Amino acid sequence: MLLPQQRWQIFSPQPDLSQEIADSTGLSPIIAQVLLNRGINTTESAKVFLDPELEDLPDPKQEFPDLIKSIDRIELAIKNGDRITICGDYDVDGMTSTALLIRTLRLLGGNVEYEIPSRMTEGYGINTRIVQDCRDRNVKLIITVDNGIAAYEAIALAESLNISVIVTDHHEVPEDPTKIPPATAILNPKYQVDPNSPYAAIAGVGVAYVLALELSDRFGKRDELENPLLELFTLGTIADLASLTGINRRLVKKGLRLLSQSKVIGIIALINETGISKDKQTGLKPEAIGFGLGPRINAIGRIGNPQVIIDLLTCEEMGQAIALAQECEATNRKRQDLCKEIEQEAIAYMAKKKLEGFDIKQERVLVIVDREVKEALTPSPSPPLGEGSKTATKRKKSSSKRDASLSSLEDSSPLGDESSNLTPLSPSGRGAGGEGWHHGVIGIVASRLVERYGAPVFIGSYEDAHDEDLESKQHGATVRFSVRGIPEFHVFHSLEYIANIRNKGGGHKAAGGFTLPAENMEKLRSGLREFADRENLLPSHISPLINVDVLADLSDISMTMLQACDRLQPCGLGNPDPVFYSENVRVLAQQTRGKDKVKHLSLTLDTGNGEKLKAIAWRWGEYCPVPDYVDIAYKLRANQWQDTTSVELEVVGIREATGTAMKSSQNSSKQLLLQYNPAPIITKFPQWQKLSEASRPLPRPLLLYGCDRPADKFQGDVDCDRPQRGRNYQAIVLWSMPPSFTHLQWLIAIAKPDYIYLGSHIPVVPSIDQFRAQVQSLDLENIKILNLLDLAQQWWIAPSAIVSALRELNYICDFPPTLPLDGELLRMQKWYSIAIIKLAALFTQS
């Protein structure tokens, strides 16, 4: 029987500590264990997590130096009747931020309008065209939302035209002070704000919310505005996939209660249109926003007109709101169709490639482009006349009918519109409604392919898709890529590795995008293979990863346990839903559900105490039938039928009930060869200084190195991560300490810097159980020689800690003596926090 190929990473239980937290919070020990897995490991932090209102928030006017200046300038513009323009963005953060400020300024009497740059022709952020238009309309004040911190040229032009600009943004601030825009005021949690401030992690809509709320205080209108503003903040924060931790968690927790009884006309219309209004009976959760409202808003930004969302979230007439909500729904259906067909074509293409010998585990990185898919899947020409043509026409009509039958099924699942069928309609190779794939939606498809194949995905669409001559397309053509990664593959670092063959691009650890000259396609594939080799991306990593919290007995699953899980809400990025697992579960009955192409796996499970539990595995119909006994990983969901609410399992992982699948073989010692080269002799000793105290600009050429280093903070003659041999660097910026003293020795010996500027970032040290699981995920049986320094830098873990874990697994390693693993991890924590004066002394003495 076929089962999904997955990697399960299970947190080890901490019974004593979980019991202590359970006793102090009223949670059950099993839910307290989930808190421990989220890093909530004291009774005090657990109480604040469960009730964020217990923590006092500082006055934002004390946190944002330009906040009072911003309020003063807006107040003056309102009192003078000046024209004010909000410059937003076409993503969900930018659209909700724009609507939030428009509602505020209108209620306060402002003469306000807005501008959104064109996604297709202008790209992100305020530009000189927008500024010129504002000058022509006699605008006196521009307020940017979710953009502006890097828009020096446009904002300098505005100021020269006597147009004041207030920048509200959350993106990285340019390193060079001369590149910071000359705005009247700048509100950005990364600009002149304490990194430890509770406001440091807010997104663009969060900055707009802070400004609007403080502005409403100035005008004595807080009571009228506070709740609608919080609703828009909550909608934007969840839909933009911002982290639901810290102040975001506090505000979203409160905002979800308001959304359930929303007074914002546009939100009411959208909730009713999407069919999630029934969820209000049990309280809206982030998944209802993320899979219900969010896709409708995002669809407009991706393939529609952002004005629809702005008007929807600011209108005051229900008839208009209903019409706009219906337009959102129609656009989202179109977006669903585009995603669905692209995904089908990609899967059909992969199936064909597999038959031809392609092995994704050996390739490790999936590069898939619309035109290659079209060529591979285009069938041989059919006869111009006769029965063959009739059959093809008939099949096309049938396919369209099946498409229509799926729409209600997709939105009825807890995954909302993100469910999709996985069987190709036809090998046309075309995105719905066009020759090539729409680049506004390929990122969504990339995420789905990562879920399916467990590999990093580079999905591309040719930008000249309407050129009829295929050969002429190849010459000078450009491919636009969206990228999604897996934990072992750093997307931004991979884009840096291929920087010499691509055009513009950027991203972060998990996602990114770029454009590529079409003639460099094979160079892209070979470059990604080289990067995968360098980063020790192994075939064993190419499987979907399931993070599992804690073992549970099916007989304990109840509404009471579901309600206990709800105390951890809001769940989302940074605070995922609890995932439980149960072993040796008996499957009493199973069947597939769903019409035509979309097939889900429906199970009836034996709880072991004479009861039965229903379970659903979305889009897993292809695995039916599963064995009679299995191990399952699952989330708890409320299933409403008529007036009855019961618990249902949403299965996210399934494997054979062997009882030993996660145990390592530790009974026999094995030799493991290590490659561990000592650092060269250091011939030049640098001067040390804290990065925060260094004068700007920093000297060039510069080497930027460190865990979670920023993607675009340092510009100019800058190399990242690995020094080029033979090049003498003026400086190294250590964003964080290296994984070990040996790594630091290598850096200094090869780079030969005059200065080292030490940043303040402290890498996260994994728990002992997380790290053991990480080491056990290595395909040690098939590794002939383990490059210890490379693996240590990839994981940002000291080589001695890796060896300690290997020795726990009875591997014999030619390496100096190590501490027990907990001692090595503790030593690593101390190393990451070492004082700069000690480092300077160490290397001076060397």
C-alpha positions in Angstrom: 0.0 0.0 0.0 1.2 3.5 -0.9 1.6 6.0 2.0 2.9 9.6 1.9 6.7 9.9 2.2 7.2 12.2 5.1 9.7 13.2 7.8 8.2 13.3 11.3 10.1 15.4 13.8 8.6 14.8 17.2 9.3 16.9 20.3 10.4 14.9 23.3 8.2 15.1 26.3 9.2 17.1 29.4 6.7 15.7 31.9 8.0 17.5 35.1 8.0 20.9 33.5 4.7 20.4 31.6 3.1 19.3 34.9 4.4 22.5 36.6 3.0 24.7 33.9 -0.3 22.7 33.9 -0.7 23.3 37.7 -0.1 27.0 37.4 -2.4 27.6 34.3 -5.2 25.1 34.6 -4.1 23.5 31.3 -3.8 19.7 30.9 -0.2 18.5 30.9 -0.5 17.5 27.2 -1.4 21.1 26.2 1.3 22.5 28.5 3.8 20.3 26.6 2.7 22.2 23.4 3.5 25.5 25.2 7.0 24.1 26.0 7.5 23.2 22.3 6.7 26.9 21.5 9.5 28.1 23.8 7.1 29.1 26.6 9.0 27.4 29.4 8.2 29.3 32.6 4.9 29.7 34.5 5.1 33.5 34.2 5.6 33.4 30.4 2.8 30.8 30.1 0.3 33.1 31.9 1.2 36.1 29.7 0.9 33.9 26.6 -2.6 32.8 27.6 -3.6 36.3 28.6 -1.5 38.9 26.8 -3.3 41.7 28.4 -1.4 41.0 31.6 1.7 42.6 30.1 1.9 46.4 30.1 2.6 48.1 26.8 4.8 51.2 26.6 3.4 54.4 25.1 4.1 54.3 21.4 4.9 58.0 21.4 7.9 57.1 23.5 8.9 54.2 21.2 8.6 56.0 17.8 10.7 59.2 17.8 8.8 60.8 14.9 5.3 59.8 16.0 4.4 63.2 17.6 5.9 65.0 14.6 3.7 62.9 12.3 0.5 63.6 14.3 1.3 67.3 14.3 1.8 67.5 10.5 -1.4 65.5 9.8 -3.4 67.6 12.2 -2.2 70.8 10.5 -3.2 69.4 7.0 -6.7 68.5 8.3 -7.2 71.9 9.9 -6.0 73.7 6.7 -8.1 71.5 4.4 -5.0 70.4 2.5 -5.2 67.5 0.1 -3.7 64.4 1.6 -2.7 61.3 -0.5 -2.1 57.8 0.9 0.5 55.9 -1.2 -0.2 52.2 -0.6 0.8 48.9 -2.1 -1.0 46.2 -4.0 -0.3 43.4 -1.5 -2.7 42.6 1.4 -0.6 44.5 3.9 -0.5 47.6 1.8 -4.2 47.5 0.9 -5.5 47.0 4.4 -3.0 49.8 5.7 -4.4 52.1 3.0 -8.0 51.5 4.0 -7.2 51.9 7.6 -5.7 55.3 7.2 -8.4 56.5 4.8 -11.2 55.5 7.3 -9.3 57.4 10.0 -8.6 60.6 8.1 -12.1 60.8 6.6 -13.7 60.5 10.1 -11.3 63.2 11.3 -12.3 65.5 8.5 -9.4 65.1 6.2 -9.4 65.7 2.5 -7.9 62.3 1.6 -7.3 60.3 -1.5 -5.0 57.4 -2.4 -2.6 56.0 -5.0 -1.5 52.4 -5.6 1.3 51.8 -8.0 0.7 49.4 -10.9 1.9 45.9 -10.1 2.4 45.1 -13.8 4.2 48.3 -15.0 5.6 50.1 -12.0 6.2 47.6 -9.2 6.5 48.2 -5.5 6.3 51.5 -3.7 6.0 55.3 -4.2 7.7 56.6 -7.4 8.3 59.9 -9.2 5.2 59.4 -11.3 3.0 59.4 -8.3 4.8 62.4 -6.8 4.3 64.4 -10.1 0.6 63.5 -10.1 0.3 64.7 -6.5 2.0 68.0 -7.5 -0.5 68.4 -10.4 -3.4 67.9 -8.0 -2.0 70.4 -5.4 -1.5 67.7 -2.8 0.3 69.0 0.3 0.9 65.8 2.3 1.8 62.2 1.2 1.6 59.4 3.7 3.2 56.1 2.5 2.0 52.8 4.0 4.0 49.5 3.8 6.6 51.3 1.6 8.8 54.3 1.3 11.9 53.6 3.5 14.0 52.9 0.4 12.3 55.5 -1.9 14.9 58.2 -1.7 14.5 59.6 -5.2 10.7 59.9 -5.1 10.6 61.4 -1.6 13.4 63.9 -2.3 11.4 65.0 -5.4 8.3 65.5 -3.2 10.2 67.6 -0.6 11.7 69.7 -3.4 8.1 70.4 -4.6 7.1 71.5 -1.1 5.0 68.3 -0.5 5.5 66.9 3.0 6.0 63.1 3.2 5.4 60.9 6.2 6.8 57.4 5.7 5.2 54.5 7.5 6.9 51.2 6.7 8.4 48.1 8.3 11.1 47.1 5.7 14.8 47.2 6.2 16.4 50.7 6.5 19.2 51.5 4.1 22.6 51.1 5.8 24.0 54.2 4.2 22.5 57.2 6.1 22.6 59.3 2.9 20.1 56.8 1.3 17.5 57.3 4.0 14.7 59.4 2.3 14.5 63.1 3.4 11.0 62.7 4.7 9.2 65.0 7.1 8.8 62.0 9.5 9.6 58.3 9.4 7.7 55.7 11.3 9.4 52.3 11.0 10.0 49.7 13.8 13.5 49.2 12.3 14.3 52.9 12.4 15.4 54.5 15.6 13.3 52.1 17.6 14.7 49.8 20.3 15.1 46.3 18.8 13.6 45.0 22.1 10.5 47.2 21.9 7.2 45.2 21.8 6.5 47.2 18.6 9.7 46.0 16.8 7.9 43.1 15.0 4.8 44.8 13.7 4.1 44.8 9.9 3.0 47.7 7.7 -0.6 47.5 8.8 0.7 47.6 12.5 2.5 50.9 11.9 -0.5 52.4 10.2 -2.6 51.2 13.2 -0.3 52.9 15.7 -0.4 56.2 13.8 -4.2 56.1 13.3 -4.9 55.3 16.9 -2.7 58.0 18.3 -4.1 60.5 15.7 -7.7 59.6 16.8 -6.6 60.4 20.4 -5.4 63.9 19.3 -8.9 64.6 17.9 -10.8 62.9 20.7 -12.3 60.2 18.4 -10.6 57.1 19.8 -13.9 55.6 21.0 -15.4 55.8 17.5 -12.3 54.5 15.7 -10.6 52.0 18.0 -12.7 48.9 17.2 -12.9 49.3 13.4 -9.2 50.0 13.2 -8.4 46.9 15.3 -10.6 44.8 12.9 -8.6 46.1 9.9 -5.3 45.5 11.7 -6.3 41.9 12.5 -7.4 41.2 9.0 -4.2 42.6 7.5 -1.9 40.9 10.0 -3.4 37.4 9.5 -3.9 37.7 5.8 -0.3 38.9 5.3 1.0 35.9 7.3 2.7 38.1 9.9 4.0 36.3 13.0 1.3 35.8 15.6 3.6 36.4 18.5 4.3 39.3 20.9 2.2 42.4 20.4 0.7 40.9 17.2 -0.7 38.0 19.2 -2.1 40.4 21.8 -3.9 42.6 19.3 -5.1 39.8 17.0 -6.5 37.9 19.9 -8.7 40.9 20.8 -9.4 41.7 17.1 -10.8 38.3 16.3 -13.5 38.8 18.9 -14.4 42.0 17.2 -14.5 40.4 13.7 -17.0 37.9 14.9 -19.4 40.8 15.5 -17.9 43.2 12.9 -19.4 46.6 12.5 -17.3 47.3 9.3 -19.7 47.1 6.4 -17.2 45.8 4.0 -15.9 43.1 6.3 -19.5 42.0 7.0 -20.2 41.7 3.3 -17.0 39.7 2.7 -17.7 37.3 5.6 -21.2 36.6 4.3 -20.0 36.2 0.7 -17.2 33.7 1.6 -19.5 31.5 3.7 -17.4 31.7 6.9 -20.2 33.5 8.7 -21.2 30.1 10.3 -17.8 30.1 12.1 -18.9 33.1 14.1 -21.0 30.8 16.2 -17.9 29.2 17.7 -15.7 32.3 17.3 -13.5 33.2 14.3 -10.0 31.8 14.3 -7.1 32.9 12.2 -7.6 30.0 9.8 -11.0 31.4 8.9 -9.3 34.7 7.9 -6.3 33.1 6.4 -8.2 30.6 4.2 -11.5 32.6 3.9 -11.0 36.3 3.7 -7.3 36.5 3.0 -7.3 34.7 -0.4 -10.2 37.0 -1.6 -8.2 40.1 -0.7 -4.9 38.7 -2.1 -6.5 37.6 -5.3 -7.4 41.3 -6.0 -3.8 42.3 -5.4 -2.4 39.5 -7.6 -4.7 39.7 -10.7 -7.2 42.4 -10.1 -7.6 46.1 -9.2 -6.6 47.1 -5.6 -9.2 49.8 -5.7 -11.8 47.1 -5.2 -10.4 46.3 -1.7 -9.8 49.9 -0.7 -13.4 50.7 -1.6 -14.8 47.6 0.1 -13.0 48.3 3.4 -14.0 52.0 3.4 -17.5 52.1 2.1 -20.5 52.8 4.3 -23.4 51.4 2.1 -24.2 47.7 2.3 -25.4 47.5 -1.4 -22.0 48.7 -2.6 -20.2 46.5 -0.2 -22.1 43.4 -1.4 -21.3 44.2 -5.0 -17.6 44.7 -4.2 -17.5 41.5 -2.1 -19.0 39.6 -5.0 -16.2 41.0 -7.3 -13.6 39.7 -4.8 -15.3 36.3 -4.9 -15.3 36.3 -8.7 -11.7 37.3 -8.9 -10.7 34.7 -6.4 -12.5 32.0 -8.4 -10.4 33.1 -11.4 -7.3 32.9 -9.2 -8.4 29.5 -8.1 -8.7 28.3 -11.7 -5.3 29.7 -12.6 -3.6 28.0 -9.6 -5.5 24.8 -10.2 -4.6 24.4 -13.8 -1.0 25.4 -13.3 -0.7 22.9 -10.4 -2.3 20.2 -12.5 0.1 20.8 -15.4 3.1 20.8 -13.0 2.1 17.5 -11.5 1.5 16.0 -14.9 4.9 17.2 -16.0 6.6 15.7 -13.0 4.8 12.4 -13.5 6.1 12.3 -17.1 9.6 13.2 -16.0 9.5 10.5 -13.4 8.7 7.9 -16.1 11.7 9.3 -18.1 14.0 8.6 -15.1 13.9 11.9 -13.2 14.4 11.5 -9.5 13.5 14.5 -7.4 15.5 13.1 -4.4 18.7 13.0 -6.4 18.1 16.4 -8.1 17.0 17.9 -4.8 15.8 21.2 -6.3 12.8 21.4 -8.5 13.0 24.0 -11.4 9.8 24.1 -13.4 9.0 26.6 -16.2 5.7 27.1 -18.1 7.2 26.8 -21.6 9.1 23.6 -20.8 5.9 22.1 -19.4 3.9 23.2 -22.5 6.4 21.5 -24.8 6.5 18.3 -22.8 2.8 17.9 -22.4 1.6 19.1 -25.8 0.1 16.0 -27.5 0.7 15.0 -31.1 -1.4 17.0 -33.5 -4.9 15.4 -33.9 -6.6 14.8 -37.3 -8.2 18.0 -38.6 -11.5 16.1 -39.2 -13.2 13.0 -38.0 -13.9 11.3 -34.7 -10.7 12.3 -33.0 -11.6 16.0 -33.2 -15.1 15.3 -31.8 -13.7 13.4 -28.9 -11.3 16.2 -28.1 -14.0 18.8 -28.1 -16.2 16.5 -26.0 -13.5 16.0 -23.4 -12.9 19.8 -23.2 -16.5 20.4 -22.4 -16.5 17.7 -19.8 -13.5 19.2 -18.1 -15.2 22.6 -17.8 -18.2 20.9 -16.2 -15.9 19.2 -13.7 -14.2 22.5 -12.9 -17.5 24.1 -12.0 -18.5 21.2 -9.8 -15.5 21.6 -7.6 -15.9 25.2 -6.4 -18.3 24.6 -3.5 -16.3 21.6 -2.3 -13.0 23.5 -2.2 -14.4 26.3 0.0 -16.2 23.9 2.3 -13.0 22.4 3.5 -11.1 23.9 6.5 -8.3 24.7 4.0 -10.8 26.9 2.0 -9.7 27.8 -1.5 -6.2 26.4 -0.9 -7.5 22.9 -1.5 -7.0 21.9 -5.1 -7.4 18.9 -7.3 -4.2 17.1 -8.2 -5.1 15.3 -11.4 -4.4 17.0 -14.7 -7.3 18.1 -16.7 -5.5 18.0 -20.0 -1.9 18.3 -21.2 -2.3 21.7 -22.7 0.6 23.3 -20.8 -1.3 26.6 -20.7 -2.4 28.6 -17.7 -6.1 29.2 -17.6 -6.9 32.1 -19.9 -3.5 32.6 -21.4 -0.5 31.3 -23.2 1.8 31.3 -20.2 1.4 31.0 -16.4 0.3 34.2 -14.6 3.2 35.4 -12.6 0.8 36.8 -10.0 -0.1 33.3 -8.8 2.9 31.1 -9.4 4.1 31.7 -5.9 1.0 30.0 -4.5 1.6 27.0 -6.7 5.2 26.9 -5.6 4.1 26.5 -2.0 1.7 23.7 -3.0 4.5 21.8 -4.9 6.8 22.1 -1.8 4.0 20.5 0.3 3.7 17.7 -2.3 7.3 16.9 -3.1 9.2 18.3 0.0 11.8 19.9 -2.2 12.7 23.6 -2.8 10.7 24.8 -5.8 11.8 27.4 -8.4 8.7 28.0 -10.6 9.0 30.3 -13.6 6.9 32.0 -16.2 8.1 33.6 -19.4 7.4 37.3 -19.5 6.9 37.5 -23.3 4.1 34.9 -23.4 2.2 36.4 -26.4 5.1 36.1 -28.9 4.0 33.5 -31.4 7.5 32.5 -32.6 9.0 30.0 -30.1 12.5 30.5 -31.4 12.4 34.3 -31.2 11.1 33.9 -27.6 14.3 32.2 -26.6 16.5 35.1 -27.8 16.4 37.9 -25.2 13.5 36.4 -23.3 13.2 36.7 -19.6 11.7 34.2 -17.1 10.2 35.5 -13.8 10.6 33.0 -10.9 8.9 32.6 -7.6 10.8 30.4 -5.1 9.8 28.5 -1.9 12.2 26.6 0.3 12.4 23.9 2.9 14.1 24.2 6.3 17.5 22.9 5.0 17.5 25.2 2.0 18.1 29.0 2.5 16.3 30.7 -0.4 18.1 34.0 -0.2 21.5 32.5 0.0 20.7 30.4 -3.1 19.8 33.6 -5.0 23.1 35.1 -3.9 24.9 32.0 -5.2 23.4 32.5 -8.7 23.6 36.3 -8.7 26.0 36.3 -11.6 23.5 34.6 -14.0 20.2 36.3 -12.9 18.7 39.8 -13.1 17.1 41.6 -10.2 15.7 39.6 -7.3 15.5 39.2 -3.5 13.9 37.3 -0.7 14.5 35.8 2.7 15.2 32.3 4.1 11.9 30.7 3.1 10.8 32.5 -0.1 12.0 34.8 -2.8 11.8 35.8 -6.4 14.0 36.9 -9.4 14.1 37.3 -13.1 16.5 35.3 -15.3 17.6 35.6 -19.0 16.1 32.6 -20.7 19.4 31.5 -22.1 20.6 30.9 -18.6 18.1 28.1 -17.7 20.7 25.3 -17.7 23.2 27.5 -15.8 20.4 28.0 -13.2 19.9 24.2 -12.8 23.6 23.5 -12.6 24.2 26.4 -10.2 21.4 25.2 -7.9 22.9 21.7 -7.9 26.3 23.2 -6.8 24.6 25.2 -4.1 22.7 22.1 -2.8 26.1 20.3 -2.7 27.7 23.1 -0.8 24.9 23.3 1.7 24.9 19.5 2.2 21.3 19.2 1.0 20.8 15.5 1.1 18.3 13.2 -0.6 16.9 12.3 2.8 15.8 16.0 3.2 13.6 15.8 0.2 10.4 14.8 1.9 7.7 16.9 3.5 8.5 17.7 7.1 5.9 17.3 9.8 6.6 18.9 13.2 4.7 16.8 15.8 4.1 18.1 19.3 3.1 15.3 21.6 1.7 11.8 21.9 -2.0 11.5 22.6 -4.4 8.7 23.3 -7.4 8.7 21.0 -9.6 7.9 23.9 -8.7 11.3 25.4 -9.9 13.3 22.4 -12.9 15.3 23.3 -14.6 18.7 23.1 -12.9 19.5 26.3 -9.5 18.9 24.8 -10.5 21.0 21.7 -11.5 23.8 24.0 -8.2 23.6 25.7 -6.4 23.9 22.4 -8.5 27.0 21.7 -6.8 28.7 24.7 -3.6 28.7 22.6 -5.3 30.7 19.8 -4.7 32.8 17.8 -2.6 30.2 16.0 -0.6 30.8 12.8 2.9 31.8 11.8 5.1 31.6 14.9 2.5 29.8 16.9 1.2 26.8 14.8 -1.8 24.7 15.7 -1.0 21.8 18.0 -0.2 18.6 16.1 -0.8 15.4 18.1 0.1 11.8 17.2 -1.3 8.4 18.1 0.3 5.1 17.5 -1.2 1.8 16.3 -4.6 3.3 15.5 -7.1 0.9 14.1 -8.9 2.0 10.9 -12.5 0.8 11.0 -13.6 2.2 7.7 -12.2 4.4 4.9 -13.4 6.0 1.7 -12.6 8.8 -0.6 -14.7 12.0 -0.7 -15.1 14.7 -3.2 -16.4 14.9 -6.7 -14.5 14.2 -9.9 -10.8 15.3 -9.5 -10.6 16.4 -5.9 -10.3 13.4 -3.7 -10.0 13.5 0.1 -9.4 10.5 2.4 -12.1 10.0 5.0 -11.4 7.6 7.9 -13.3 6.2 10.8 -11.0 5.3 13.7 -11.3 3.1 16.8 -10.6 5.1 19.9 -9.9 1.9 21.9 -12.7 2.4 24.4 -15.7 1.4 22.2 -16.1 4.9 20.6 -15.3 6.0 17.0 -13.7 9.1 15.7 -14.0 10.7 12.2 -10.9 11.9 10.5 -10.3 13.7 7.2 -7.0 13.9 5.2 -7.4 16.6 2.6 -6.3 15.8 -1.0 -5.0 12.3 0.1 -7.6 10.3 -1.7 -4.8 8.7 -3.8 -3.6 6.8 -0.7 -6.8 5.0 -0.2 -6.8 2.2 1.1 -4.4 2.7 3.9 -3.3 -0.3 6.2 -5.7 -1.4 8.9 -3.3 -0.1 11.6 -1.4 3.1 11.2 0.3 5.9 13.2 -1.3 9.2 12.5 -0.4 12.9 13.2 -3.3 15.3 13.3 -4.9 18.5 14.4 -8.3 18.8 16.2 -11.1 20.5 14.4 -14.8 21.3 15.3 -17.2 19.6 13.0 -20.6 21.3 12.9 -23.6 19.4 11.6 -27.0 21.0 12.0 -27.1 21.9 15.7 -24.4 19.5 16.9 -20.7 20.2 17.2 -18.3 17.3 17.5 -14.5 16.8 17.3 -13.0 15.7 14.0 -9.3 14.9 13.3 -7.6 16.7 10.4 -4.8 14.2 9.5 -1.5 15.8 8.4 0.7 12.7 8.7 0.3 9.0 8.3 2.8 6.1 8.5 3.0 2.4 9.1 2.3 1.3 12.6 5.7 -0.2 13.2 6.2 1.3 16.6 9.9 1.8 15.8 9.8 4.2 12.9 11.3 7.1 14.9 13.9 5.0 16.9 17.5 5.2 15.9 19.6 2.1 15.7 22.0 2.6 18.7 22.9 -1.0 19.4 26.1 -1.2 17.5 29.0 1.2 17.1 29.9 2.4 13.7 32.9 4.4 12.3 32.0 7.8 10.7 34.7 9.6 8.8 34.9 13.4 9.4 36.4 16.1 7.3 37.5 18.8 9.7 40.3 21.0 8.5 42.1 23.3 11.1 42.2 27.0 10.3 45.3 28.5 8.7 47.6 30.7 10.7 46.3 34.2 11.3 48.8 36.8 9.9 46.8 40.0 10.4 45.0 41.0 13.6 41.9 43.2 13.2 40.5 45.9 15.4 37.2 45.0 17.0 34.2 47.4 17.4 30.5 47.0 18.1 28.5 47.4 14.9 26.0 49.7 16.7 28.9 52.1 17.6 30.6 52.1 14.2 30.6 55.2 12.1 28.9 55.0 8.7 29.4 54.2 6.0 31.5 51.1 6.8 34.7 50.6 4.8 34.6 48.5 1.7 35.2 45.9 0.5 33.1 44.3 3.3 32.3 40.7 4.1 28.9 40.2 5.8 28.6 37.0 7.8 26.3 35.7 10.4 23.1 33.7 11.3 19.9 35.3 9.9 21.9 38.2 8.4 19.8 40.8 6.6 19.3 40.4 2.9 19.6 44.0 1.7 20.9 46.1 4.6 24.5 46.5 3.3 24.9 47.8 -0.3 28.0 48.3 -2.5 31.1 46.2 -2.6 29.9 43.5 -0.2 30.4 39.8 -0.2 28.4 37.4 1.9 29.1 34.4 4.0 32.3 33.1 2.4 35.4 35.2 1.8 37.0 35.1 -1.6 40.6 33.8 -1.3 43.2 36.4 -2.2 40.9 39.3 -1.6 41.8 41.6 1.3 38.7 42.9 3.0 38.7 46.2 4.8 36.1 44.9 7.2 33.9 42.0 8.4 30.5 42.5 9.8 29.7 39.7 12.2 25.9 39.9 12.3 26.2 37.1 14.8 29.0 35.0 16.2 30.0 32.1 14.0 29.1 28.6 15.0 32.5 28.0 16.6 35.9 29.5 17.4 37.3 27.5 14.5 34.9 29.1 12.0 36.0 32.5 13.3 39.7 31.6 12.9 39.0 30.6 9.2 37.2 33.9 8.5 40.0 36.1 9.9 42.8 34.0 8.3 41.2 34.1 4.8 39.6 37.6 4.8 42.5 39.4 6.5 40.2 42.3 7.6 41.4 45.6 9.1 38.2 45.8 11.2 35.6 43.5 12.6 32.2 45.0 13.6 30.3 42.7 15.9 26.5 42.8 15.7 24.1 41.9 18.5 22.1 39.1 17.0 22.1 35.9 19.1 21.4 32.7 17.1 18.7 30.4 18.6 20.2 27.3 20.2 17.8 24.4 19.6 16.6 22.3 22.5 18.4 19.0 23.1 15.5 17.1 21.7 15.2 19.2 18.6 18.9 18.8 17.9 18.9 15.1 18.4 16.0 14.8 15.9 18.0 17.0 13.5 21.0 14.8 13.7 18.9 11.6 13.3 17.5 13.1 10.1 20.9 12.8 8.5 21.3 9.9 6.0 24.3 8.7 8.0 24.2 5.2 6.4 25.0 6.7 3.0 27.5 9.4 4.0 31.0 8.3 3.3 32.7 11.5 4.7 30.9 14.1 6.7 32.2 17.7 6.1 31.8 18.8 9.7 32.6 22.5 9.3 30.2 22.9 6.4 27.4 21.1 8.2 28.1 23.2 11.3 27.7 26.4 9.3 24.6 25.2 7.6 22.9 24.4 10.9 24.7 27.1 12.8 25.7 24.6 15.4 29.2 24.0 16.9 31.1 21.0 15.4 31.7 19.7 18.9 27.9 19.6 19.5 27.3 17.7 16.3 30.0 15.2 17.3 28.6 14.8 20.8 25.2 13.9 19.3 26.8 11.4 16.9 28.6 9.8 19.8 25.2 9.4 21.6 24.2 7.4 18.5 27.3 5.2 19.0 29.2 6.6 16.1 33.0 6.5 16.5 34.4 9.9 15.5 38.1 11.0 15.2 37.6 14.2 17.1 38.8 15.7 20.4 36.8 14.8 23.5 33.4 16.5 23.8 31.0 17.3 26.7 27.6 15.6 27.0 25.2 17.1 24.5 23.5 19.4 27.0 26.9 20.8 28.1 27.9 21.4 24.5 24.6 23.3 23.8 25.2 25.4 27.0 28.7 26.1 25.9 27.4 27.2 22.5 25.0 29.7 24.2 27.9 31.3 26.1 30.0 31.5 22.9 27.2 33.4 21.1 27.1 36.0 23.9 30.9 36.4 24.4 32.0 39.9 25.3 33.8 41.8 22.5 36.6 42.7 24.9 37.4 39.0 25.3 37.4 38.4 21.6 39.8 41.2 21.0 42.1 39.9 23.7 41.9 36.3 22.3 43.0 37.3 18.8 45.6 39.8 20.0 47.2 37.1 22.1 47.0 34.7 19.1 
